[in-house]
């Protein structure tokens, strides 16, 4: 009995250590997104270079988390909800790694964009969208640590706002492209940036869904309304015709 | 001794069953990509609708694989390379699920595009790119089943060709946009389609890297040359100026 208790607490200690790594990783990803958006807005190539460089630390943390989780499974043999938790941590780390990649991609594109004529208001809008999505990501991770299914459900709903920001930006960029062909290249980059930020929102949602799964034992069933810019493009195309 | 042998073969049997599910999932994803590209090329809205509908089966398979893997870990308590294998299966299933999403997205956009004037040669080029990437995905999964690190390394190298196809398409679409603003909306959709097919190639590479990890015990260290259209856009922008 005593030995079993010992095993349980060893698992909890290990889990806490690996969760601390996830939160650290989350902090790095949030900073990378904000810095990349700032680099775009202020045309700061040095900051962009730093974001690209720092993505290596995010990748290394993911690797470490995956290995610690595998070690934890092998060593502690968790079952039922403990096993679910470890598998969730692995998925969340994978989600964060992708978000880090998007921040790195934003930083790369910001350098290319800094060589072109700016598009009115675009960088500011992108930066606002990045801030919103970082808050979403932060809340998803907080919901995970607190095992707060309600907060997680709220993150899922709020991702819809990010989708709407994306659709609005999409139309805005398209208008710039239609108005002046010289804007096309820059707007293509901005489109991809907006799309990638929208995807970070999707990853925040995926993390929130893991929380709901952990707390309630099943994935949320209702599919969220997703249009991914396709409707925005259709609307723009109607306007164009 | 006998009991230990029994446990080992039970693990192998379970692993084989779950690997069969992965191969089935791979087959569905490959068919979805090819069908979606065909729907785009032949403006077949019915086929596109079927691809979108069938994505549910792919998602359900992923869920089943993740659950079987968790069950396998809890029940058999694999360690060392057996545990690595199960974790790889989970990652590969997640990769395939994303590829299924991209096929579904292609099918959605193909319906929108079928309402617009076609862009010369675009759908055919997209279809060729989809075929290449499906072969890549198939080879990555075959390399996994055969635990063939050499074949996996070959997949990694060949993904570069898909990247080059993407960059070429990128320039082509940009040219159409610059030539005639009425092409912009359709070309934006085509751009996103090409980008998503290129991402399927990235997932094939991720699967190949899992194979190398399983066989050699470590991830390949050399970073593959990745430009993701950023260089293509820069080149196009220079041409434009």
HADDOCK unambig.tbl for C-alpha pairs under 7 A between the chains (distance, minus, plus):
assign (segid A and resid 74 and name CA) (segid B and resid 77 and name CA) 6.89 0.50 0.50
assign (segid A and resid 74 and name CA) (segid B and resid 78 and name CA) 6.77 0.50 0.50
assign (segid A and resid 74 and name CA) (segid B and resid 79 and name CA) 5.11 0.50 0.50
assign (segid A and resid 77 and name CA) (segid B and resid 74 and name CA) 6.90 0.50 0.50
assign (segid A and resid 77 and name CA) (segid B and resid 77 and name CA) 6.17 0.50 0.50
assign (segid A and resid 78 and name CA) (segid B and resid 74 and name CA) 6.80 0.50 0.50
assign (segid A and resid 79 and name CA) (segid B and resid 74 and name CA) 5.13 0.50 0.50
assign (segid A and resid 109 and name CA) (segid B and resid 230 and name CA) 6.86 0.50 0.50
assign (segid A and resid 178 and name CA) (segid B and resid 181 and name CA) 5.83 0.50 0.50
assign (segid A and resid 181 and name CA) (segid B and resid 178 and name CA) 5.82 0.50 0.50
assign (segid A and resid 185 and name CA) (segid B and resid 233 and name CA) 6.59 0.50 0.50
assign (segid A and resid 185 and name CA) (segid B and resid 237 and name CA) 6.04 0.50 0.50
assign (segid A and resid 230 and name CA) (segid B and resid 109 and name CA) 6.89 0.50 0.50
assign (segid A and resid 233 and name CA) (segid B and resid 185 and name CA) 6.60 0.50 0.50
assign (segid A and resid 237 and name CA) (segid B and resid 185 and name CA) 6.03 0.50 0.50
